[in-house]
Amino acid sequence: MNRRDFVLLLTGALLATLLIARVRPRRIGFFCTVSADCLEPQLTVFRQALNETGYAQGRNLAIEYDFADGHYTRLRY
């Protein structure tokens, strides 16, 4: 393998890595000590604001919810 082939291979690998990293969805963790029912209006506004900035759950965004329903020990993280 000569130098030109090596540089082309390296450049291709770098571009592929950047494209894969860009396609992978962003992740948001939402942890709260109350129930989901208490926060539903706020969560709706939160999702709408994310949509306005170009993020949509399932397309380029993953939101992980964890509600403790008043019990801190129920939080997974």
Secondary structure, DSSP 4 states (H G I P E B T S, - for coil): --HHHHHHHHHHHHHHHHHHHHHSPEEEEEEESS-HHHHHHHHHHHHHHHHHTT--BTTTEEEEEEE-TT-GGG---
